[in-house]
Amino acid sequence: MEDLRKKRKKEHIKYFLELEKHLNRNVFDDVTIIHNCLSEINPKEIDISTNLQNIKLRSPIIINAMTGGFYGAKIINKNLARIAKELDIAMAVGSQKIALDNPENIPSFSIVRKENPDGIIFANLSSEATVDDALKAIDMIEADAIQIHLNMPQEIIMSEGRTNFANTIDNIKELLHNINVPVIIKEVGFGVAAEDAQKLVDCGANIIDIGGAGGTNFICIENLRQTKSPYYNLEHWGIPTAASLVEVVKQVGDKADVISSGGLKTGLDVVKSLALGANATAFAGTFLYILMKKGPDVLKKHILKMEREIKYTMAMAGAKNIAEIRQRPLIVEGRTYNWLKQRGFYK
């Protein structure tokens, strides 16, 4: 079982890289922020800091969960942690289940705290985790928060995946009520609908990472792993990122903080997400591809450029902070508009 998990995690990286080079990320192309020709904002004076409940973030950019559990993952997490430290941005690790089952795998996760002793770090487990599991995962990396990920489509397609999802909601409620750090309920590439966001808030959730469809597609990855019986017809399953973000913000944005993720690529995508109501944004696929193909220095420069792009965009829109960009007019067109109109969020 241990070897199978390590093999699977390595294959996820391998097939992700194959898919990523052909992926055309355009999840926010339907959204346009209206230019402000009378803006008097100096980009150098723009405040891009934000909050996730009681967690203060210098930047709305988060390095999202990617991997862990084998030697190559330790190197990836080490490089990401160094970048997170140098740029003072938050970072999440991949699922720690493999380390809970075998302590030999702990270093591939604990390296993150070793490299970034004072940074903001999120632990990560699935929705079937026990409270005891979650507390151990938090202690493992001295986490400031924990992500509880939802990945049913991946699990049911995966030949060795989980098929019993009974009591998921009750288990999430148990975790939310018995963990002493903020809990982030996180989808993994298939989006969160308004109705489900409401159920999560009713359970006690106050941070939701929408993980919309448009970025890394784990159904595609699992199809590549099991070529004998792939499920190609299911590869377009999910709620597009922009639509999911609007659904969740409009439904529960006054009760929960929302993280926009799922195919984001640029600083402009960040600002569009913030303008639509997100509190922060998270990147996995784009960052991992740059790291693996071009190295940590290039990834660091890419993130710094994104932050400049965020400030330039906000300046052109006439907003000096995140609260003000939410007040600026924008247009939603195309498939995203049609989706949200049919769902009752737009007239």
C-alpha positions in Angstrom: 0.0 0.0 0.0 2.8 2.4 0.9 4.7 1.8 -2.4 1.4 2.2 -4.3 0.8 5.6 -2.7 4.3 6.8 -3.5 4.0 5.5 -7.0 0.6 7.3 -7.4 2.0 10.6 -6.1 4.9 10.4 -8.6 2.6 9.6 -11.4 0.4 12.6 -10.5 3.4 14.9 -11.0 4.4 13.1 -14.2 1.0 13.2 -15.9 0.3 16.7 -14.6 3.4 18.0 -16.4 2.3 16.2 -19.6 -1.2 17.8 -19.5 -0.1 21.3 -18.3 2.0 22.0 -21.4 -1.2 21.7 -23.6 -3.5 23.5 -21.2 -4.8 26.9 -22.3 -5.8 28.6 -19.1 -8.5 31.2 -19.7 -10.8 30.8 -16.7 -11.5 34.6 -16.4 -11.7 35.6 -20.0 -15.4 36.3 -19.6 -14.8 38.9 -17.0 -13.7 42.5 -17.7 -12.9 45.1 -15.1 -13.9 48.6 -16.4 -11.0 50.9 -17.0 -10.9 54.1 -14.9 -9.5 56.9 -17.1 -9.6 59.3 -14.1 -7.7 57.1 -11.7 -5.4 59.0 -9.3 -4.0 55.9 -7.7 -0.2 55.5 -7.4 0.7 51.7 -7.8 3.4 52.1 -5.1 0.7 53.1 -2.5 -1.7 50.2 -3.2 -2.3 47.8 -0.3 -2.8 44.2 -1.5 -2.9 42.7 2.0 -6.0 40.6 2.9 -7.4 38.3 5.6 -8.7 34.8 5.9 -10.6 35.0 9.2 -7.8 35.8 11.7 -5.0 35.0 9.3 -3.4 38.1 7.9 -1.9 37.8 4.5 0.6 40.3 3.0 -0.5 39.2 -0.5 -3.6 37.6 -1.9 -1.4 35.0 -3.6 -1.2 31.6 -2.0 0.9 28.6 -3.0 -1.7 25.9 -3.0 -1.5 22.2 -2.1 0.6 20.2 -4.5 2.4 17.1 -3.2 4.3 15.3 -0.5 5.3 11.8 0.6 8.3 10.9 -1.5 11.8 12.2 -2.0 11.1 14.3 -5.1 8.1 15.9 -3.3 10.5 16.9 -0.5 12.6 18.8 -3.0 9.5 20.5 -4.5 8.2 21.5 -1.0 11.6 22.7 0.0 11.8 25.0 -3.0 8.2 26.2 -2.6 8.8 26.9 1.1 11.9 29.0 0.4 10.0 31.1 -2.2 7.1 31.5 0.3 9.5 32.7 2.9 11.4 35.1 0.6 8.1 36.6 -0.7 6.2 36.4 2.5 3.2 34.5 1.0 1.2 31.7 2.4 1.7 28.0 1.4 -0.2 24.7 1.7 1.3 21.2 1.6 -0.3 18.2 -0.2 -2.3 15.6 1.6 -0.4 14.3 4.7 -2.3 11.0 4.9 0.8 9.2 3.6 2.9 10.7 6.4 0.3 9.8 9.1 0.4 6.2 8.0 4.2 6.0 7.8 6.3 8.5 9.8 9.2 7.9 7.3 7.4 10.3 5.0 7.1 13.1 7.5 10.3 15.0 6.3 8.7 15.6 2.9 6.2 17.8 4.7 8.1 19.1 7.8 10.7 20.5 5.5 8.3 23.3 4.8 8.3 24.5 8.4 12.0 24.0 8.6 12.6 26.2 5.6 10.0 28.8 6.6 9.8 28.8 10.4 7.8 32.0 10.7 5.6 31.7 7.6 1.9 31.0 7.1 1.5 27.3 6.3 -1.6 25.2 5.8 -1.8 21.5 6.5 -3.9 19.2 4.3 -6.1 16.1 4.7 -9.2 14.7 3.0 -12.7 15.0 4.3 -12.6 11.4 5.7 -9.9 12.4 8.2 -10.5 12.0 11.9 -10.1 14.9 14.4 -7.0 13.0 15.7 -5.6 12.8 12.2 -6.1 16.5 11.6 -4.5 17.5 14.9 -1.4 15.3 14.1 -1.2 16.8 10.6 -1.3 20.3 12.1 1.4 19.5 14.7 3.6 17.9 12.0 4.2 21.2 10.3 3.0 23.6 13.1 0.3 24.7 10.7 -1.6 28.0 10.9 -4.6 26.4 9.3 -5.7 23.1 7.7 -7.2 22.4 4.3 -9.8 19.7 4.2 -10.0 18.7 0.6 -13.0 17.3 -1.4 -12.0 15.2 -4.4 -14.8 12.7 -5.1 -14.4 12.7 -8.9 -10.7 11.9 -8.6 -11.3 9.2 -6.0 -14.1 7.4 -7.9 -12.1 7.4 -11.2 -8.9 6.2 -9.5 -8.7 2.5 -9.7 -7.5 2.2 -6.1 -9.6 5.2 -4.9 -12.2 5.6 -2.3 -15.8 4.8 -3.2 -17.7 5.2 0.1 -18.5 8.9 0.8 -21.2 8.3 3.4 -21.2 10.7 6.4 -19.0 13.2 4.6 -21.0 16.2 5.9 -21.1 14.9 9.4 -17.4 14.3 9.4 -16.7 17.8 8.1 -18.9 19.2 10.9 -16.9 17.2 13.4 -13.6 18.6 12.1 -14.9 22.1 12.0 -16.1 22.0 15.6 -13.0 20.3 17.1 -9.9 21.8 15.5 -8.2 24.8 17.1 -6.9 26.4 13.9 -8.9 27.8 10.9 -10.3 25.1 8.7 -10.3 25.7 4.9 -12.8 23.5 3.0 -11.2 23.0 -0.4 -12.4 21.5 -3.7 -9.8 20.0 -6.0 -10.6 21.1 -9.5 -14.3 20.6 -9.9 -15.9 23.6 -8.2 -18.3 24.4 -5.4 -22.0 25.1 -6.1 -24.0 27.7 -4.1 -26.1 25.1 -2.5 -23.1 23.1 -1.3 -21.4 26.3 0.0 -24.5 27.0 2.0 -24.4 23.5 3.5 -20.7 24.0 4.5 -21.5 27.3 6.1 -24.4 25.7 8.0 -21.9 23.1 9.3 -19.7 25.9 10.6 -17.3 26.5 7.7 -16.0 30.0 7.3 -13.3 29.6 4.7 -14.0 27.9 1.3 -11.5 27.3 -1.5 -13.7 26.8 -4.6 -11.1 24.8 -6.6 -13.0 25.4 -9.9 -12.8 23.5 -13.1 -10.3 25.0 -15.5 -6.9 24.1 -14.1 -5.4 20.7 -13.2 -8.0 18.0 -14.1 -7.6 14.9 -12.0 -10.0 12.9 -14.0 -7.7 13.4 -17.0 -4.7 12.4 -14.8 -6.4 9.3 -13.6 -7.4 8.4 -17.1 -3.7 8.6 -18.1 -2.8 6.3 -15.1 -5.3 3.6 -16.1 -5.2 3.3 -19.9 -7.1 0.0 -19.9 -10.5 1.6 -19.1 -10.3 5.4 -19.2 -13.4 7.5 -18.6 -13.0 10.1 -21.3 -16.6 11.2 -21.3 -16.2 12.6 -17.8 -13.2 14.8 -18.4 -15.3 17.9 -18.8 -17.1 17.4 -15.5 -17.2 20.3 -13.0 -18.2 23.9 -12.3 -16.0 26.5 -14.2 -13.9 28.6 -11.8 -15.4 32.0 -12.5 -19.0 30.7 -12.2 -18.2 28.8 -9.0 -16.6 31.9 -7.5 -19.6 34.0 -8.2 -22.0 31.3 -6.9 -20.2 30.9 -3.6 -19.6 34.7 -3.0 -23.2 35.6 -3.7 -24.5 32.7 -1.6 -22.3 32.8 1.5 -19.8 35.6 0.9 -21.1 37.6 3.9 -20.6 34.6 6.2 -17.4 32.9 4.8 -14.1 34.0 3.3 -13.6 32.7 -0.2 -10.4 31.6 -2.0 -10.5 31.6 -5.8 -8.5 28.8 -7.4 -8.7 26.5 -10.3 -6.7 27.5 -13.4 -5.6 31.0 -12.4 -2.5 32.1 -14.2 -1.9 35.8 -14.0 -2.0 38.8 -11.7 -5.0 40.0 -13.8 -6.8 36.7 -12.8 -6.1 37.6 -9.2 -7.7 41.1 -9.5 -10.7 39.7 -11.4 -11.2 37.2 -8.6 -10.9 39.9 -5.9 -13.3 42.1 -7.8 -15.8 39.3 -7.9 -15.6 38.9 -4.1 -12.7 36.5 -3.4 -10.6 37.2 -0.3 -7.5 35.5 -1.7 -6.4 33.4 -4.6 -4.4 30.1 -4.8 -2.1 28.7 -7.4 -0.9 25.1 -7.9 -0.6 24.0 -11.5 0.9 27.1 -12.9 3.5 27.4 -10.2 4.4 23.7 -10.2 4.9 23.7 -13.9 7.2 26.7 -13.8 9.1 25.3 -10.8 9.7 21.9 -12.5 10.5 23.2 -16.0 12.3 26.5 -15.3 13.4 26.3 -11.6 12.7 28.2 -8.4 14.4 31.5 -9.4 12.1 31.8 -12.4 9.0 31.0 -10.3 10.0 33.6 -7.7 10.4 36.2 -10.5 7.0 35.1 -11.9 5.2 35.7 -8.6 6.9 39.1 -8.2 5.7 40.1 -11.7 2.2 38.9 -10.8 2.2 41.2 -7.8 3.2 44.1 -9.9 0.5 43.2 -12.4 -2.0 43.1 -9.5 -1.0 46.6 -8.5 -1.0 48.0 -12.0 -4.4 46.6 -12.7 -5.8 48.0 -9.5 -4.3 51.4 -10.3 -5.9 51.4 -13.8 -9.2 50.5 -12.2 -8.9 53.2 -9.6 -8.7 51.0 -6.5 -6.1 51.4 -3.8 -7.0 48.2 -1.8 -9.1 45.1 -2.1 -12.2 46.6 -0.6 -12.2 49.3 -3.3 -11.6 46.9 -6.2 -14.8 45.1 -5.2 -16.7 48.4 -5.7 -15.4 48.9 -9.3 -17.8 48.1 -12.2 -17.1 44.9 -14.2 -18.7 43.0 -17.1 -19.4 39.3 -17.1 -20.0 37.8 -20.6 -20.3 34.6 -22.6 -20.6 31.2 -21.0 -20.0 32.5 -17.5 -22.9 35.0 -17.8 -25.2 32.4 -19.3 -24.4 30.0 -16.5 -25.0 32.5 -13.8 -28.2 33.7 -15.4 -29.6 30.2 -15.6 -28.6 29.6 -12.0 -30.5 32.7 -10.9 -27.5 34.9 -9.9 -27.8 37.4 -12.8 -31.0 38.8 -14.5 
